[in-house]
Amino acid sequence: QVQLVESGGGLVQPGGSLRLSCSASGSISSINAMGWNRQAPGKERELVAAIGSGGSTNYADSVKGRFTISRDNAKNTMYLQMNSLKPEDTAVYCCATYGFGRYRCWGQGTQVTVSS
């Protein structure tokens, strides 16, 4: 079982940027689809971005044009570059793998807070 650990969260002002990393304990090259979920207080978990093994990507409408997901199979790491951050992006972000019809998070997640 590959373990996934998120990092890169923090406090940033509106309009700022952060890059989240999801480091795997083993190879991710065999993992077909991966993604980033987020959950804000009082809200349901939301899939914000996903990437296939071939590099195809999908984004939630709320982050299109601002967030970019990528993966480096050689480094066993997935990334989420977040630009033009808004207060409504505040949430715990976790990296997920796809299986049995849903994207499931495995780690604790990393807190992103967008506030002035």
N, C-alpha and C positions, 0 to 999 in steps of 0.2 A: 504494500500500500504506500503510494507516494504521499508524503506530507507536504502541505503548502503553507508558507508563512508570508504574511503581508507586511509591508513596511512602507514608509514614505509619507504617512499622514501627518497632520499638524494643523496649526492655526495660520490662516492666510487671510489677507484683506480681500474684499470684493474686487474682482478684476485680476487677481493674482493667479499664479500657477503652482501646481504640484505634480510630481510624478510618483505614482504608486508602483511598487514592485511586488511580485508574487514569486517567491523563490521555492523551488521544489527540491525535495530531498533525493529525487531520482529523475530519470529521464521523462520528459514531457512529450517527446516526439511521438509516442504511441497514443497520446491523449488526443482524441479527435477535436472536440470542441471545448473551449474554455471561455470563461467570462468573468465579469465583475458585477457583483450584486451590491446594492446599498440599502441600508435601512435607517430611516430617520425616526426619531421618537414619535410615537403615535401613528406611524404610517406603516403600510405593508412593505415587505421587501420588494425591491425593484431591480430587474436586470438592466443595467445601463449600457453594457457593451459585451459583445461576444466575438470570438475569433475561431475560425476553423483551422485544421491542420495545414491547409493549403494557403492560409492567409486571408480568406474571405472574412469580412467583418459586418457586424450589424450593430446599430446603436438605437437607444431609446430616443424618441423625438426631442426629449428635454435636454439632451446633451449633444445632439448632432451639430457638427461644425465647431464644437468646443473641446470635445474629448477625442483622444485617439488611442485605440488599443493595439498592442503589438505583442509578439512573442519571439523569443530567441531560443530556439530548441537547443542550440549548442551550449547555451548558458543555463538551460533549464529554468528560464525565467519568463514571466509575462509582465507586461507593463500597462499602465494606464496614465497617459499624459493628459492632464486636465488644465485647460486654459480658460481665461475669462470666467473664473469661478464666481458663483453667485451664492448669496446666503442660503438659498433653497437647495444647494448642493451639500449642505451640512448633513453628514450621516456617518455611520460606520460602513466602511467599504470592505468587502471580502472577495477573495478570488474563488472561483467555482469551476467545477467540471460538470459536463453534461452527461446525464445518464437517467434512464427510466423516465424520460419525458420532462425533466427539469434540470436547471442548473443548481447544483448544491454546493454550499460553502463548507469548507473543512476546517478552516482556522478561526482564530479569534477575531480577525478583522483589524482594520486600522481606522482610527477616528480622523475625519476631516471636518474642520470647523472653519466656516467662512464668515468672518465678522470684522467690522471695523472697530 
